[in-house]
Each structure stands twice: as C-alpha cells, then as structure tokens.
Amino acid sequence: MDFNFTEEQLALEDTIGRFINKDYSFEARRKIVASEQAYDTNAWSTYAELGLLALPFEEDFGGLDGSALDTYLVMKALAPGLILEPYVSTVVLSGGLLNALGTQQQKEALIPGICDGSTTYAFAHYEPAYRYQEEMVGCRATKTGDNWVLNGQKAAVIDAPSASKLLVSARTSGEASDKAGISVFLLDPAASGVTLKAYKTHDGHYAADITLENVEVPASALIGEQDKAYPAIMDAILKTNVALCAEASGLIKALNDATLEYLKTRKQFGVAIGTFQALQHRMADMAIAAEQANSMALLASIEMQHDDLEHRVRKASGAKAYIGKLARHVSQEAVQMHGGMGVTDELNVAHFFKRVNLINTMFGDHDFHMQRYSDMLVAPTV
C-alpha cells in the first residue's frame, strides 16, 4: 500500500497552512468568539474558493471527487486555526449524508449549494433521552395527505443556529429502537413549529436544542427512500468521527509545538525550564502520542474506503477511542506545563484544550466507542 501523498494533496495542505498562519489569526478568532457572530463569512468564502467545500463530492454535483484521505489532510491542516466555520457539520456530516442517502435529483439540487458556499447545513439526529445511540429515534414523522408532519426533540445540534437548512431524522415506522423505519427530512429552520434554543459551546461554536411541534413539510422534503436512512446516517457519522480524529491529530501537534516553544522561553532559576529532565520526559511522551495519533487517524481515513459498513464502523470507533485518549493526555500535559497561564483566555493552549474535549464528546465519547469497538471484536461472525 502506498502511503505517499500526491503533489496535489501536499499543495492543498500547504495552502491551508499558509491561510491559517496569515489570514486566520488567533486574535481575530477571539474577537469573533466574543461577538454574536457565529463564524467568519469571509473565511467561508475562501474555503469555497480553495475548493475545500467541494472536495468530497462528485464532479457531477460541482465537486472535486475527493476521498476520506483528502478530508484527513484538510482537517489536520485546519486544526491549528481552531476554525469556527461549519465545515464539519455542513461538508463532512450533512454533505456526507446527502451524498449517501439522496436521490440523483436531490444531489443535483442540494450539493452544489454546499460546494459554492451558499448553503450551510446542520444534521439534527441525537435526542435528549438516547445518548449516542444512532438507532434510537423517537421523533416522529406522520404522513398527512401529500405532506409529512414532524413532532419531537433533538439535542445539541452543532452549528444549527447559523445553518441555512436543517436535516432532521425522524421515525416513519417501527419502534424507537429499530434500525429500520428511520427517514431524513429537509427543513427550513424558520419554518412554523421549529423552535431552536441556541447556546455557545465551550470551544466557541454554537449549538441548539430543537423542538419540532407539528412541523409540516411537503413530500419532496423526504431525502432518499422512506424508512431506509439508518445505514446512510451511520456512514455519515462514522466518517465525521474519522474527520474529527484527523483534527484531533492536528490539535495534538499544535499543543506540542506551543508547549515546546514555551519550555524554551520560560525561565526559572535562571535557566529555561525545557532543560529540566522531568519536563523533557513528559514532552517526549507527548511527541510519541502525536505520532501514534497521526498514524491512527491516517489509517482510519484509509479504512473509510472499505466496502463493508460494519468494518468501517469498527475502525472509526477504534480510532475515536484511541485518539481521544491520546488527545486528552496531551492537552492536559500542555496545560499543566504552561502553569496558570495554560487556562487563560489569552493563550491558544487553553482553546486547544477546550476543542479537544469537545471533540471527545461529539458523536460518541471514549467510553461509548471503546465499548462498541470491543463488542464488535468479540461478536460472532456469520
């Protein structure tokens, strides 16, 4: 297997790195977080110009025919900027869901809006009573004439307050725990009966709890086939987790770089604290963790090209559990070695730490994915 990146991939990674260093400064980001603005619209336009928004989609829909490996490079390169833009929720999660579930006509109508940056999405799936369980959908969609009527609640929908459109999972048949009987609908956030309770997350993004009360949508709002959305939902979520693994890998490197620089410049007893052997040993462990996380994130991205969904689920959960543990260790070490400054708003290390912890709770935490991975390892094969 060839693990070398193409010239185009390396050039893309370099371009993103230069953009983050030059045009997406930490101070500018802090100002956005302090304001009521959800993200930088100019940066979003730049992502569209660079082709980042079109990367994972087919050329027929305005995309660039990219793979999960290309997404890995993008997420890792964007990580040091702590971007606020809804790249994951729009391109990776919602875009992946539309790509896997939508009809040819729906893809032609909806995906170009993602590619050119004119439309942003949020996927409302998880519910208050069903922690991380993808098949647990209590929100109901009932057919009334030619229309559908939706009732239910969705929890912690990332980037929903700024989204142009919502993708909402709802049960069209069966019981709350059935994998069959789940469908996905396209909603306008401003539609009658849709209530968003918005709040800011610890890492500066916005999320919302959504209540749907007799929300009526036309038959055309149904994405793909009725009752058959579960495999596509799982595929989109697992690829999102792999993308977040790549981002966590980039954050680990950023934490290590910032900590190493601090150890070289911070002095105690007249010498740089980086000369203390105890800190050198801890820094070495952090460097090893960075290599392990990067290798695992790369492997998981490659495994997303496998044809079997169960195989992809197992690899994604294994990567999320392992990298989440590494990222938490490195972020805690980085904060501790910065001392009191490590938790101040003025230092990027504190914000890296917050983002790492949010990643570790999104779409399944360490314990959830470790349980799933171990259960799948010992499950009998047919």
Secondary structure as GFF3:
##gff-version 3
##sequence-region A 1 382
A	DSSP	alpha_helix	7	23	.	.	.	ID=ss1
A	DSSP	alpha_helix	26	34	.	.	.	ID=ss2
A	DSSP	alpha_helix	41	50	.	.	.	ID=ss3
A	DSSP	three_ten_helix	59	61	.	.	.	ID=ss4
A	DSSP	alpha_helix	68	78	.	.	.	ID=ss5
A	DSSP	three_ten_helix	79	81	.	.	.	ID=ss6
A	DSSP	alpha_helix	87	87	.	.	.	ID=ss7
A	DSSP	pi_helix	88	94	.	.	.	ID=ss8
A	DSSP	alpha_helix	95	101	.	.	.	ID=ss9
A	DSSP	alpha_helix	104	115	.	.	.	ID=ss10
A	DSSP	beta_strand	121	124	.	.	.	ID=ss11
A	DSSP	beta_strand	140	144	.	.	.	ID=ss12
A	DSSP	beta_strand	147	158	.	.	.	ID=ss13
A	DSSP	three_ten_helix	160	162	.	.	.	ID=ss14
A	DSSP	beta_strand	165	171	.	.	.	ID=ss15
A	DSSP	beta_strand	182	187	.	.	.	ID=ss16
A	DSSP	beta_strand	194	200	.	.	.	ID=ss17
A	DSSP	beta_strand	206	218	.	.	.	ID=ss18
A	DSSP	three_ten_helix	219	221	.	.	.	ID=ss19
A	DSSP	beta_strand	222	223	.	.	.	ID=ss20
A	DSSP	alpha_helix	230	265	.	.	.	ID=ss21
A	DSSP	beta_strand	267	268	.	.	.	ID=ss22
A	DSSP	beta_strand	271	272	.	.	.	ID=ss23
A	DSSP	three_ten_helix	273	275	.	.	.	ID=ss24
A	DSSP	alpha_helix	277	303	.	.	.	ID=ss25
A	DSSP	alpha_helix	309	337	.	.	.	ID=ss26
A	DSSP	three_ten_helix	339	343	.	.	.	ID=ss27
A	DSSP	alpha_helix	348	359	.	.	.	ID=ss28
A	DSSP	alpha_helix	366	378	.	.	.	ID=ss29
###
